[in-house]
Amino acid sequence: MPVDRVGRRPHRQRRERSPHQTNANRLPQVAEVRDLPTAQVSRSLRLFGWPAQMGATSDAEGLSLGGPHASPDQWLWAVYAGPSPTRRRQALCLVDAAALAAWRERARGRGTFDGYLGVRTLAGYYLVAQDAHGPYLTGYSGLFMLDPRPSQPPKLVYRQLVRGARWLRQTAEAGPPPTNGLGRHASQ
């Protein structure tokens, strides 16, 4: 770069971005996320570098898995064992109805509801699943939203949430799991 008489370099002209790059920074972002094969789910589960904790959901509508803190009110990430009316409403608020309809049609075309929809908003990363009755929120992570690192791309966050959802689903199918005391009030 040439230097002027005072020793300063002139400002560089900013290049125009392509329309694809400008759209990549808009939120919310929605992406389809595949389910994991069964072999990739281990029995002792650590997600996002912390041991996962299991307990009842705060609204007493099933089991949840989350961390890194002991109380579900302080969890930075969580996954849920199944749908609930509250989580169905949350999913409808997260994703545009047209995107949900297109995703549902593709699932019907495949003949299976396997897979997830990953949604990135300013508040965090969300994982939406669907069954025959419609979409529902199955996980979220507030990690990396305020300080996103290149080493933690959205794909990695969604993969961790899918691992947690699969592990929780398999554990719930196997029988009543041990809890960390968070579910005691639901059984009393």
Order of alpha helices (4+ residues) and beta strands (2+ residues): alpha-beta-beta-beta-beta-beta-beta-alpha-alpha-beta-beta-beta-alpha-alpha
